[in-house]
């Protein structure tokens, strides 16, 4: 196939990337659940971040073996991949669907990849800050936040005072989404859990750098 601009370029990538639960596929599915865009009518999956995070979009490109380039438009870096198989697999395995921001629910995942998926969510829709104490906050649907809070109680030994299982969710005006946060030791427990088996290829370095800076002793075992 040719055009006035010369031969058409065939884009290739790993068609089956989201068909299975691997550390790489679950991390990127979590990140896309937070910051990605799926369009079923066009069968496209897109990742668009601030240009400062160009390297993270490049990590995604390399992970899926996409032979195109990460594009820059104004202050954004982005990658668009056309593929109905991805759209289907993301919906089937990870609940990542079009217009997911108000409907997203936690998928059923094998326990061994749950930290990778959660790290993807936090890298996309979480923040690590230093206020009165180092704090981890996550925004999302109230359903997702409640399920994540239960996971942190069960798998990270997060305990609150008074002895509540989960922290209160601060709802957004729409009542569907909200924010939840943990501080001090509880935040450190969660971050230690999500980073324990991470590599540079499947984490957002600027957030990982905050973890190491704010909790240097807790991060020492992640090296």
C-alpha positions as CSV (number, residue, x, y, z in Angstrom):
1,X,0.0,0.0,0.0
2,X,1.4,3.4,-0.9
3,X,0.3,7.1,-0.6
4,X,1.4,10.5,-1.8
5,X,3.8,10.5,1.2
6,X,5.4,7.2,0.2
7,X,4.9,3.6,1.4
8,X,2.5,3.1,4.2
9,X,4.1,2.1,7.5
10,X,2.8,-1.1,9.2
11,X,2.8,-0.7,13.0
12,X,3.5,-3.8,14.9
13,X,3.2,-4.6,18.7
14,X,2.6,-7.5,21.0
15,X,-1.0,-8.4,20.2
16,X,-1.3,-10.7,23.2
17,X,0.3,-8.5,25.8
18,X,-2.9,-8.1,27.9
19,X,-4.1,-11.7,27.3
20,X,-2.2,-13.0,30.4
21,X,-1.5,-11.9,33.9
22,X,2.2,-11.1,34.1
23,X,4.0,-8.4,36.2
24,X,4.3,-6.3,33.0
25,X,0.8,-6.7,31.7
26,X,-0.9,-6.1,35.1
27,X,1.3,-3.1,35.9
28,X,0.4,-1.4,32.6
29,X,-3.2,-2.4,32.8
30,X,-3.3,-0.7,36.2
31,X,-1.7,2.4,34.8
32,X,-4.1,2.5,31.9
33,X,-7.0,2.0,34.3
34,X,-5.8,5.2,36.0
35,X,-4.4,7.3,33.1
36,X,-5.2,5.6,29.8
37,X,-8.0,5.9,27.3
38,X,-9.8,3.1,25.5
39,X,-12.1,3.8,22.5
40,X,-14.1,0.8,21.4
41,X,-15.6,2.5,18.4
42,X,-12.1,3.1,17.0
43,X,-10.5,0.1,18.7
44,X,-7.7,2.2,20.1
45,X,-5.8,2.3,23.4
46,X,-4.0,5.5,24.2
47,X,-1.6,6.7,26.9
48,X,-1.2,10.5,27.2
49,X,1.0,12.0,30.0
50,X,2.7,15.3,30.7
51,X,5.8,15.7,28.6
52,X,7.9,15.5,31.8
53,X,6.8,11.8,31.9
54,X,7.9,11.1,28.3
55,X,10.2,8.4,29.5
56,X,7.3,6.5,31.2
57,X,5.4,6.5,27.9
58,X,8.6,5.2,26.3
59,X,8.7,2.4,28.8
60,X,5.2,1.4,27.8
61,X,6.2,1.5,24.1
62,X,9.1,-0.8,24.8
63,X,7.1,-3.2,27.0
64,X,4.6,-3.9,24.2
65,X,7.3,-3.9,21.4
66,X,5.5,-1.1,19.5
67,X,7.6,-0.1,16.5
68,X,6.3,3.4,16.3
69,X,7.5,6.4,18.3
70,X,6.2,8.3,21.3
71,X,4.8,11.6,20.0
72,X,5.0,15.1,21.6
73,X,2.2,17.5,21.3
74,X,2.5,20.8,23.2
75,X,3.1,19.8,26.8
76,X,2.0,16.2,26.4
77,X,3.7,12.9,25.4
78,X,1.4,10.2,23.9
79,X,1.1,6.9,22.2
80,X,-1.9,5.5,20.3
81,X,-2.2,1.8,19.5
82,X,-4.9,0.5,17.2
83,X,-6.1,-3.0,18.1
84,X,-9.4,-4.6,18.9
85,X,-7.7,-7.5,20.6
86,X,-6.2,-5.1,23.2
87,X,-9.6,-3.5,23.8
88,X,-11.2,-6.8,24.3
89,X,-8.4,-8.2,26.6
90,X,-8.3,-5.0,28.8
91,X,-12.0,-5.2,29.3
92,X,-12.2,-9.0,29.9
93,X,-9.1,-9.3,32.2
94,X,-8.8,-5.9,33.8
95,X,-12.2,-4.1,33.6
96,X,-10.5,-1.3,31.6
97,X,-13.3,0.0,29.3
98,X,-14.3,3.2,27.6
99,X,-15.5,6.0,29.9
100,X,-14.2,4.1,32.9
101,X,-13.5,7.1,35.2
102,X,-17.0,6.9,36.8
103,X,-17.5,3.1,36.6
104,X,-14.2,1.4,37.4
105,X,-14.1,-1.6,39.7
106,X,-11.2,-3.7,40.8
107,X,-10.8,-6.8,38.6
108,X,-10.2,-10.3,40.0
109,X,-6.5,-10.9,39.8
110,X,-4.0,-13.6,40.9
111,X,-2.5,-12.5,44.3
112,X,1.1,-12.7,42.9
113,X,0.4,-9.8,40.4
114,X,-1.8,-7.7,42.6
115,X,1.1,-5.5,43.9
116,X,2.0,-4.7,40.3
117,X,-1.5,-3.8,39.3
118,X,-1.9,-1.6,42.4
119,X,1.4,0.1,41.7
120,X,0.1,0.9,38.2
121,X,-3.0,2.5,39.8
122,X,-0.9,4.5,42.3
123,X,1.6,5.6,39.6
124,X,-1.4,6.9,37.6
125,X,-3.8,8.2,40.2
126,X,-1.8,8.3,43.4
127,X,0.4,10.9,45.1
128,X,3.2,10.7,47.7
129,X,3.6,13.9,49.7
130,X,5.2,15.2,52.9
131,X,2.7,17.0,55.1
132,X,2.5,16.5,58.8
133,X,3.8,13.0,58.0
134,X,4.6,11.3,54.8
135,X,1.3,10.5,53.1
136,X,0.0,8.3,50.3
137,X,-3.3,9.4,48.6
138,X,-5.2,7.7,45.8
139,X,-8.2,9.0,43.9
140,X,-10.7,6.9,42.0
141,X,-14.2,5.4,42.2
142,X,-15.4,4.8,45.7
143,X,-15.8,1.1,44.8
144,X,-12.1,0.8,43.8
145,X,-10.9,2.8,46.8
146,X,-12.9,0.6,49.2
147,X,-11.5,-2.6,47.6
148,X,-7.9,-1.3,47.7
149,X,-8.3,-0.4,51.3
150,X,-9.5,-3.9,52.1
151,X,-6.5,-5.3,50.2
152,X,-4.1,-3.1,52.2
153,X,-5.7,-4.3,55.5
154,X,-5.4,-8.0,54.4
155,X,-2.0,-8.0,52.7
156,X,-0.1,-5.0,54.1
157,X,-1.2,-5.2,57.8
158,X,-2.4,-1.7,57.6
159,X,-4.1,-0.8,60.9
160,X,-5.9,2.4,61.8
161,X,-6.7,4.2,65.0
162,X,-9.5,3.7,66.1
163,X,-9.5,0.1,64.9
164,X,-11.3,0.6,61.6
165,X,-10.6,-1.7,58.8
166,X,-10.5,1.0,56.2
167,X,-10.0,4.8,56.2
168,X,-12.9,7.1,55.3
169,X,-13.3,8.0,51.7
170,X,-13.5,11.8,51.0
171,X,-16.2,11.8,48.2
172,X,-16.1,14.1,45.2
173,X,-19.2,16.2,44.4
174,X,-20.5,13.5,42.1
175,X,-20.6,11.0,44.9
176,X,-19.1,8.3,42.7
177,X,-15.4,9.1,43.0
178,X,-13.3,10.2,46.0
179,X,-9.9,10.2,47.6
180,X,-8.5,8.1,50.4
181,X,-5.1,8.5,52.2
182,X,-2.8,6.8,54.6
183,X,0.2,8.3,56.4
184,X,3.3,7.4,58.3
185,X,3.8,3.7,58.9
186,X,0.7,2.6,57.1
187,X,1.7,4.5,54.0
188,X,5.2,2.9,54.2
189,X,3.7,-0.6,54.5
190,X,1.6,-0.1,51.4
191,X,4.5,1.3,49.4
192,X,6.9,-1.4,50.6
193,X,4.4,-4.0,49.3
194,X,3.9,-2.5,45.9
195,X,7.6,-1.8,45.3
196,X,9.1,-5.0,46.7
197,X,9.2,-6.9,43.3
198,X,9.3,-3.8,41.0
199,X,11.9,-3.0,38.4
200,X,12.7,0.2,36.6
201,X,10.6,-1.0,33.6
202,X,7.4,-1.2,35.6
203,X,7.4,1.8,37.9
204,X,7.2,5.6,37.6
205,X,10.7,6.7,38.7
206,X,9.7,10.1,40.1
207,X,7.3,8.4,42.5
208,X,9.7,5.7,43.4
209,X,12.3,8.4,44.1
210,X,9.9,10.0,46.6
211,X,9.4,6.6,48.4
212,X,13.1,6.2,48.7
213,X,13.6,9.8,49.9
214,X,10.8,9.9,52.5
215,X,11.3,6.3,53.8
216,X,15.0,5.6,53.2
217,X,15.1,2.7,55.6
218,X,11.9,1.1,54.3
219,X,13.1,1.5,50.7
220,X,16.5,0.0,51.4
221,X,15.2,-3.6,50.8
222,X,13.9,-2.6,47.3
223,X,17.4,-2.1,45.8
